Amino acid sequence: METVSFTEMKHGTQQDYVLLDRYEQEHAASVADRLLSALSQLKHGLGGYQIDRLTHSLQSAARAEADGADDEWVVAALLHDIGDDLAPMNHSDFAAAILKPYVRDEVHWVVAHHGVFQMVYYAHHLGKDPNARERYRDHPYYDSCVRFCERWDQPSFDPDYLTPPLEHFAPKVRAVISPDRIQHPD
């Protein structure tokens, strides 16, 4: 593999950065497949539920799909908890950061905030504020986040729900998480 000439970025040449840009473009083209692989690892993640985290993600996406949601929403529902293993204290932000370049602002915002919106279902059992989401009441995507949680996220812990395999969603993930769709480059 060809490598750059520098050991400090400030000493890089145009040729070095053109080379790195080419490698980055090639690497970016396979993000969807790496995400699918990472999702499969959720099967071995956080315990205590009647189903594993992968199945929860698959059920969330299946419910979005059954509701007629577009591909961005289905993929967002699939990936919304991908941060559970690596960023358990801010999993919503983790998933939203992955999705941000590829989805519209509404979808990104909902994924970024779904964690606080989900608290309405359980926070009172832990001595926390179940109405923490109310601070976003006037936000234009508030109702979208309520719907996301109510219809797709919170009911998706059902061992009896007919759940499609990850491969069912792979084409949608590859369509949405594609360098051709980048909407918000950082």
C-alpha positions in Angstrom: 0.0 0.0 0.0 1.3 3.4 -0.9 1.8 5.7 2.1 2.3 9.4 2.7 5.8 10.9 3.1 5.1 12.8 6.3 5.2 11.9 10.0 3.6 15.2 11.0 0.5 16.5 9.1 2.0 20.0 8.7 4.7 18.5 6.6 2.3 16.8 4.1 2.4 17.6 0.4 -0.4 18.0 -2.0 0.5 14.6 -3.4 0.2 13.1 0.2 -3.2 14.6 0.7 -4.5 13.6 -2.8 -3.4 10.0 -1.9 -5.2 10.2 1.5 -8.3 11.6 -0.1 -8.4 8.7 -2.5 -8.1 6.2 0.3 -10.8 8.1 2.3 -13.2 7.9 -0.6 -12.6 4.2 -0.9 -13.1 3.7 2.8 -16.3 5.8 2.9 -17.8 3.6 0.2 -17.9 0.7 2.7 -19.4 2.4 5.7 -22.8 0.8 5.2 -21.2 -2.7 5.3 -19.3 -1.9 8.5 -22.5 -0.6 10.1 -24.3 -3.8 9.2 -21.4 -5.7 10.8 -21.6 -3.5 13.9 -25.3 -4.0 14.1 -24.8 -7.8 14.1 -22.7 -7.4 17.3 -25.6 -6.0 19.2 -26.7 -9.6 19.5 -24.1 -9.9 22.2 -24.6 -6.6 23.9 -26.6 -5.3 26.9 -28.7 -8.0 28.6 -31.8 -8.1 30.8 -34.4 -7.7 28.1 -36.4 -10.5 26.6 -34.7 -10.0 23.3 -31.2 -8.9 22.3 -30.4 -5.4 21.1 -30.1 -6.5 17.5 -33.6 -7.9 17.6 -34.8 -4.7 19.2 -33.2 -2.7 16.3 -34.7 -5.0 13.7 -38.2 -4.7 15.3 -37.9 -0.9 15.3 -37.0 -0.9 11.7 -39.7 -3.4 10.8 -42.4 -1.3 12.5 -41.2 1.8 10.7 -41.3 -0.1 7.4 -44.8 -1.5 8.2 -45.9 2.1 8.8 -44.8 3.1 5.3 -41.9 5.2 6.5 -39.3 6.2 3.9 -35.9 4.6 3.8 -34.2 7.3 5.9 -36.7 6.6 8.7 -36.3 2.8 8.4 -32.5 3.0 8.5 -32.7 5.5 11.4 -34.9 3.1 13.3 -32.5 0.3 12.6 -29.4 2.3 13.7 -30.9 4.3 16.5 -29.3 2.2 19.3 -26.1 1.2 17.5 -24.2 3.2 20.2 -25.4 1.0 23.0 -22.2 -1.0 23.3 -19.6 1.8 22.6 -21.4 4.9 24.0 -24.0 3.7 26.5 -24.2 7.1 28.3 -24.8 9.0 25.0 -25.9 6.3 22.6 -28.4 8.7 20.9 -25.7 11.2 20.0 -23.5 8.4 18.8 -26.2 7.1 16.4 -27.2 10.6 15.3 -23.5 11.4 14.4 -23.3 8.4 12.2 -26.6 9.3 10.4 -26.1 13.0 10.1 -24.3 13.2 6.7 -26.9 10.9 5.1 -30.3 12.0 6.4 -32.5 15.1 6.6 -32.4 17.3 9.7 -35.6 15.9 11.1 -34.4 12.3 11.1 -31.1 13.3 12.6 -32.7 15.4 15.4 -35.1 12.6 16.3 -32.4 10.0 16.6 -30.2 12.5 18.6 -33.1 13.1 21.1 -34.9 9.7 21.3 -33.1 8.8 24.5 -34.6 11.6 26.5 -38.0 11.1 24.8 -38.0 7.4 25.8 -37.7 8.4 29.5 -41.4 9.1 29.6 -41.9 5.4 29.8 -39.6 4.5 32.6 -37.8 7.4 34.3 -40.4 7.6 37.2 -39.3 4.1 38.2 -35.8 5.3 38.7 -36.5 8.6 40.5 -35.8 10.6 37.3 -37.9 13.1 35.4 -40.2 11.3 32.9 -41.1 14.6 31.4 -37.6 15.7 30.5 -38.6 15.8 26.9 -40.9 18.8 27.6 -38.0 21.1 27.3 -38.3 20.5 23.6 -42.0 21.0 23.4 -41.8 23.9 21.0 -39.2 22.3 18.7 -40.6 21.6 15.2 -39.6 17.9 15.4 -41.0 17.2 18.8 -44.1 15.3 17.5 -41.9 13.3 15.1 -39.8 12.1 18.1 -42.8 11.3 20.1 -44.1 9.2 17.2 -40.7 7.5 16.6 -40.6 6.4 20.3 -44.3 5.5 20.6 -44.7 3.6 17.4 -41.3 2.1 16.6 -38.9 2.2 19.6 -40.8 1.5 22.8 -42.9 -1.4 21.6 -40.0 -3.2 20.0 -39.0 -5.5 22.9 -41.4 -8.4 21.9 -40.1 -11.9 21.6 -43.2 -12.9 19.7 -43.0 -10.1 17.1 -42.3 -11.5 13.6 -38.9 -10.0 13.1 -37.1 -9.9 9.7 -33.4 -10.7 9.6 -30.7 -8.0 9.2 -30.2 -9.0 5.6 -33.8 -7.7 4.9 -32.7 -4.2 5.7 -29.2 -4.3 4.1 -30.3 -2.8 0.7 -31.9 0.1 2.5 -28.8 0.7 4.7 -26.6 0.6 1.5 -28.9 3.0 -0.3 -29.1 5.6 2.6 -25.5 5.3 3.9 -23.9 6.0 0.6 -21.3 8.6 -0.3 -23.6 9.6 -3.2 -26.2 10.8 -0.6 -24.1 12.9 1.7 -26.2 15.9 2.6 -24.3 17.4 5.5 -20.5 17.0 5.0 -18.4 18.0 8.0 
